[in-house]
Amino acid sequence: MDTRPAEAPDAPPPPRRPAAEVVRRQLGAAGRALVFPAVAAVLAFAVGAVVILATGQDVGAAYSALFRGGFGSAGAWGRTLLNATPLIFTGLAVALPFRAGLFNIGGEGQLYLGAIAAVWVATTLGGPAPLVVIAAIVAAGLAGFLWGAIPGALKGLGAHEVITTIMLNFIAINLVTWLALNPLAGASATPGTGSVADPVRLARLGAGLGRAHWGLLLGLVAAVIAYLVIWRTARGFAIRAVGLAPEAARYAGIPVAVNGLLAIALGGLFAGIGGGIEVLGVYGRVSIPFVANLGFNGIGVALLGRNHPAGVVLGAIFFGGLAAGAQEMQFAADVPLDLADVLLAVVLLFVTATGIAELLIGRRARALVDGTTLGRGLAG
């Protein structure tokens, strides 16, 4: 007679949440995440109104021209999206390392190296134009990845990534300047590299969007990939664990130094691709001086976007719209272009100076600032 105990029946699987509930929770989380940047933007525009009044201009006319120039027509949207495209990449270059508790200020240098690598490949490699474009973008990303890996490796040796990435910016910019003026110099009257052939340039989107090009779609794809890497892979979990609690991650067997290196290197990859996209889609060459501050503005984009890929895209569009609308504001309302910089600076002040926000909108602001400061961790 079999005296073995009867096997317990299989436990029923846990109930699955309805799709509608999942969507509702996601939308609720997204709405809460947008509250704090939206409050910061409103406060910034209030400060900007005071500045406009101090200069004797009409606030209504100025802001009407600002939004009309950035979002009032297909052509305005085209200028906004053109400005936003490189900022998506440089914003991701900051947001991804931030999830590992690291502050990558090296996006400027990483973008420059990506730009020069793309020009080098695009002007020297023969073959079908689509393959050359792909090779140039891959080369740009690889250049940024390797340059980002340097401060990542130095971080493992005890060097602070803020210092090393700042210093590497100067090295990269001067290295690119030398390359553009010497071995890669072109025959143009303006100093810089040779020009990329038209078939290798990124096509424009059309639909009345002016010079906006297919690099925008690549930026959106990059944001999706960044999201999947961070929130849907084991490596992304390790990176977030290192950022939230490095000692606990080390105790759990997660290599802190390796994941930190990888996080900054991946950030450099995005910045490098941004440089390549900017060359292939807009300028066609690396001129000297080259476009400045795209890497540094990416820091503001990432902070405004709460260091989340979706927020980075929205932050880049916001920054791009202000830059596009500032020109219309100057022509239509006689307000200086510098006001756009003032607005961006004040937005970032309120986003990062969380104590000011608490004073203005109450202590509940504490629940809305995750992902904007290193000191409180980067959850969310």
C-alpha positions as a printed Julia matrix, in Angstrom:
380×3 Matrix{Float64}:
  0.0    0.0     0.0
  1.36   3.4    -0.98
  1.74   5.48    2.18
  3.23   8.53    0.49
  1.28  11.66    1.23
 -0.86  12.88   -1.56
  0.64  15.74   -3.5
 -0.9   19.09   -2.79
 -2.82  20.46   -5.69
 -1.07  23.16   -7.65
 -1.72  26.6    -6.23
 -3.78  28.76   -8.55
 -1.78  31.44  -10.32
 -2.07  34.92   -8.86
 -4.81  36.95  -10.49
 -3.62  39.21  -13.27
 -4.48  42.85  -13.12
 -6.88  43.98  -15.82
 -5.2   45.92  -18.61
 -7.33  48.96  -17.83
 -6.04  49.02  -14.25
 -2.44  48.76  -15.42
 -2.95  51.64  -17.85
 -4.67  53.69  -15.15
 -1.79  53.15  -12.73
  0.76  54.05  -15.38
 -1.1   57.21  -16.34
 -1.45  58.16  -12.69
  2.27  57.72  -12.12
  3.04  59.76  -15.22
  0.69  62.52  -14.09
  2.32  62.72  -10.66
  5.74  62.79  -12.3
  4.73  65.77  -14.45
  3.38  67.85  -11.58
  6.72  69.06  -10.28
  8.24  70.09  -13.66
  4.95  71.77  -14.57
  4.97  73.8   -11.34
  8.59  74.75  -12.01
  7.68  75.92  -15.52
  4.76  78.02  -14.26
  6.96  79.66  -11.63
  9.62  80.33  -14.25
  7.15  82.03  -16.57
  5.96  84.14  -13.64
  9.52  85.27  -13.01
  9.95  85.86  -16.75
  6.86  88.08  -16.73
  8.47  90.24  -14.06
 11.6   90.52  -16.2
  9.56  91.5   -19.27
  7.66  94.13  -17.3
 10.96  95.5   -16.0
 12.1   96.05  -19.59
  8.88  97.92  -20.41
  7.46  95.3   -22.81
  4.0   93.75  -23.05
  3.94  90.37  -21.27
  0.95  89.08  -23.22
  2.45  89.97  -26.59
  5.82  88.5   -25.63
  4.47  85.16  -24.44
  2.03  84.95  -27.33
  4.92  85.34  -29.75
  7.02  82.84  -27.78
  4.42  80.07  -28.01
  3.49  80.98  -31.58
  7.12  80.73  -32.64
  7.58  77.37  -30.94
  4.25  75.61  -31.44
  1.92  77.82  -33.49
  2.32  76.2   -36.91
  3.83  73.24  -38.71
  6.92  75.31  -39.47
  7.2   76.32  -35.81
  6.9   72.69  -34.73
  9.58  71.82  -37.27
 12.0   74.3   -35.68
 11.11  72.99  -32.23
 11.66  69.36  -33.19
 14.91  70.24  -34.96
 16.18  71.84  -31.76
 14.88  68.98  -29.63
 16.5   66.13  -31.58
 20.08  66.4   -30.26
 18.76  67.24  -26.77
 16.95  63.9   -26.59
 20.3   62.15  -27.0
 22.25  64.37  -24.63
 19.4   64.19  -22.1
 19.56  60.38  -22.2
 23.33  60.67  -21.77
 22.68  62.26  -18.38
 19.53  60.39  -17.35
 20.89  56.86  -17.71
 24.05  57.36  -15.57
 21.89  59.23  -13.04
 20.01  55.99  -12.43
 23.32  54.53  -11.27
 23.86  57.49   -8.94
 26.4   59.1   -11.3
 26.41  62.6   -12.78
 27.68  62.61  -16.37
 28.64  66.16  -17.27
 30.7   64.9   -20.21
 27.93  64.93  -22.81
 29.47  67.88  -24.63
 32.77  66.13  -25.29
 31.06  62.83  -26.06
 28.84  64.58  -28.61
 31.85  66.24  -30.26
 33.68  62.96  -30.63
 30.56  61.31  -32.04
 30.25  64.11  -34.58
 33.85  63.84  -35.79
 33.65  60.04  -35.94
 30.5   60.24  -38.06
 32.11  62.73  -40.45
 35.22  60.6   -40.77
 33.24  57.48  -41.67
 30.75  59.31  -43.89
 33.47  61.04  -45.94
 35.87  58.12  -46.29
 33.75  54.98  -46.48
 32.41  53.96  -49.87
 29.35  51.89  -50.61
 25.56  52.24  -50.67
 24.43  55.41  -48.92
 22.13  53.66  -46.36
 24.98  51.42  -45.21
 27.31  54.4   -44.93
 24.73  56.23  -42.8
 24.38  53.23  -40.5
 28.17  52.85  -40.25
 28.58  56.55  -39.45
 25.97  56.41  -36.68
 27.54  53.25  -35.25
 30.97  54.91  -35.3
 29.53  57.98  -33.54
 27.99  55.84  -30.82
 31.16  53.79  -30.38
 33.27  56.95  -30.03
 30.94  58.29  -27.35
 30.8   54.91  -25.59
 34.59  54.64  -25.36
 34.95  58.25  -24.2
 32.3   57.68  -21.56
 34.03  54.51  -20.41
 37.09  56.53  -19.37
 35.43  58.38  -16.45
 33.54  55.17  -15.66
 36.82  53.31  -15.24
 38.36  56.16  -13.27
 35.32  56.14  -10.98
 36.18  52.57  -10.05
 39.64  53.8    -9.08
 38.25  56.49   -6.78
 38.09  59.53   -9.08
 34.87  61.56   -8.95
 32.95  61.39  -12.23
 31.96  65.06  -12.13
 35.59  66.18  -12.21
 36.73  63.63  -14.79
 33.84  64.24  -17.18
 34.34  68.01  -17.02
 38.06  67.66  -17.75
 37.43  65.19  -20.56
 35.12  67.74  -22.19
 38.05  70.09  -22.74
 40.23  67.28  -24.04
 37.56  66.08  -26.47
 36.69  69.54  -27.79
 40.32  70.42  -28.45
 41.03  67.0   -29.96
 38.08  67.39  -32.34
 39.25  70.9   -33.23
 42.69  69.57  -34.17
 41.23  66.7   -36.2
 38.86  69.02  -38.05
 41.6   71.51  -38.91
 44.31  69.02  -39.82
 43.84  65.41  -40.97
 40.12  65.8   -41.73
 40.22  69.43  -42.96
 38.1   70.22  -46.01
 38.53  72.69  -48.84
 35.74  75.02  -47.69
 36.41  78.71  -47.04
 35.25  78.21  -43.46
 37.5   76.1   -41.22
 36.4   72.57  -40.53
 36.09  69.13  -42.03
 35.01  68.17  -45.5
 31.29  67.95  -46.2
 29.23  64.79  -46.13
 27.73  63.92  -49.53
 24.02  64.63  -49.89
 23.0   60.96  -50.34
 24.51  60.21  -46.92
 22.62  63.01  -45.19
 19.49  62.23  -43.17
 16.29  62.99  -45.08
 13.81  65.58  -43.85
 10.48  64.54  -42.4
  8.42  66.7   -44.73
  4.78  67.52  -43.86
  5.67  71.2   -43.63
  8.1   70.61  -40.73
 10.93  72.48  -42.41
 14.41  71.17  -41.61
 13.27  68.58  -39.05
 14.78  65.26  -40.13
 14.63  61.53  -39.47
 17.07  61.85  -36.61
 14.03  62.76  -34.49
 12.6   59.28  -34.97
 15.97  57.79  -34.09
 15.88  59.85  -30.9
 12.46  58.45  -30.01
 13.74  54.93  -30.67
 16.75  55.67  -28.45
 14.41  56.77  -25.63
 12.42  53.53  -25.93
 15.62  51.48  -25.89
 16.86  53.36  -22.82
 13.58  52.65  -21.05
 13.72  48.94  -21.9
 17.34  48.66  -20.8
 16.75  50.37  -17.45
 13.37  48.91  -16.47
 13.07  45.66  -18.4
 16.49  43.99  -18.2
 18.55  42.4   -15.45
 21.4   44.8   -16.24
 19.08  47.75  -15.83
 17.93  46.41  -12.47
 21.57  46.16  -11.39
 22.26  49.74  -12.51
 19.25  51.05  -10.58
 20.21  49.0    -7.53
 23.69  50.54   -7.59
 22.17  54.01   -7.76
 19.66  53.46   -4.99
 21.84  51.6    -2.48
 25.41  50.85   -3.58
 26.38  49.12   -0.34
 23.32  46.88   -0.42
 23.99  46.14   -4.09
 27.58  45.2    -3.29
 26.39  42.94   -0.45
 23.99  41.26   -2.89
 26.88  40.49   -5.23
 26.19  43.21   -7.8
 29.51  44.65   -9.08
 29.18  48.35   -8.34
 32.22  49.53  -10.33
 31.32  47.53  -13.44
 27.75  48.78  -13.52
 28.84  52.36  -12.91
 31.31  52.14  -15.77
 28.66  50.67  -18.05
 26.11  53.35  -17.1
 28.39  56.25  -18.02
 29.62  54.46  -21.14
 26.03  53.95  -22.3
 25.37  57.61  -21.59
 28.36  58.45  -23.78
 26.97  56.19  -26.49
 23.75  58.21  -26.62
 25.62  61.53  -26.65
 27.93  60.28  -29.4
 24.98  59.21  -31.55
 23.48  62.65  -30.95
 26.63  64.23  -32.37
 26.53  61.97  -35.4
 22.83  62.72  -35.97
 23.49  66.45  -35.74
 26.18  66.23  -38.4
 24.27  63.96  -40.76
 20.95  65.73  -40.3
 21.8   69.42  -39.96
 25.33  70.63  -40.62
 26.89  68.08  -42.94
 30.33  68.75  -41.47
 32.14  69.67  -38.28
 32.92  73.38  -38.6
 35.16  75.24  -36.2
 33.7   76.48  -33.96
 31.13  73.69  -33.81
 27.67  73.93  -32.24
 28.07  74.49  -28.48
 26.17  73.68  -25.29
 24.09  70.77  -26.6
 25.76  68.48  -24.08
 25.37  70.91  -21.21
 21.73  71.64  -22.07
 21.15  67.9   -21.92
 21.7   68.14  -18.16
 18.76  70.5   -17.87
 16.64  68.32  -20.15
 17.33  65.26  -17.99
 16.56  67.07  -14.74
 13.37  68.57  -16.12
 12.36  65.13  -17.4
 12.95  63.52  -13.98
 15.71  61.36  -15.52
 13.11  59.19  -17.22
 13.36  58.58  -21.0
  9.8   59.74  -21.62
 10.43  62.84  -19.52
 13.64  63.48  -21.44
 11.68  63.58  -24.71
  9.17  66.04  -23.25
 11.95  68.13  -21.7
 13.79  68.27  -25.02
 10.64  69.48  -26.78
 10.15  72.12  -24.08
 13.72  73.35  -24.46
 13.48  73.2   -28.25
 10.22  75.15  -28.23
 11.65  77.91  -26.07
 14.66  78.24  -28.37
 12.44  78.35  -31.46
  9.93  80.75  -29.93
 12.58  83.14  -28.64
 13.31  84.32  -32.17
  9.64  85.08  -32.84
  9.44  86.82  -29.48
 12.36  89.06  -30.4
 10.94  90.03  -33.78
  7.28  90.43  -32.77
  7.59  91.85  -29.23
 11.11  93.28  -29.19
 12.08  91.06  -26.27
 15.75  89.96  -26.23
 16.64  86.37  -27.11
 18.34  86.08  -23.75
 14.94  85.89  -22.04
 14.64  82.27  -23.2
 17.87  81.49  -21.37
 16.49  83.24  -18.29
 13.35  81.09  -18.41
 15.35  77.88  -18.77
 17.64  78.84  -15.92
 14.72  79.62  -13.61
 12.96  76.35  -14.54
 16.07  74.41  -13.6
 16.46  76.45  -10.42
 12.99  75.43   -9.25
 13.4   71.84  -10.41
 16.69  71.31   -8.61
 16.31  73.61   -5.6
 13.63  71.45   -4.05
 13.66  73.42   -0.79
 12.32  76.45   -2.68
  9.55  74.33   -4.16
  8.64  72.99   -0.72
  8.41  76.55    0.56
  6.18  77.61   -2.32
  3.88  74.61   -2.81
  4.14  72.85    0.53
  5.87  69.82    1.94
  3.95  67.51   -0.35
  6.51  68.54   -2.95
  8.85  66.05   -1.32
  6.86  63.22   -2.86
  7.29  64.73   -6.32
 11.02  65.33   -6.54
 12.38  61.78   -6.81
 14.73  61.49   -9.74
 15.91  65.1    -9.63
 18.49  64.97   -6.85
 21.33  62.6    -6.18
 21.02  62.96   -2.45
 17.51  61.47   -2.22
 18.16  58.56   -4.55
 16.82  58.02   -8.01
 13.76  55.84   -7.6
 10.84  56.13   -9.94
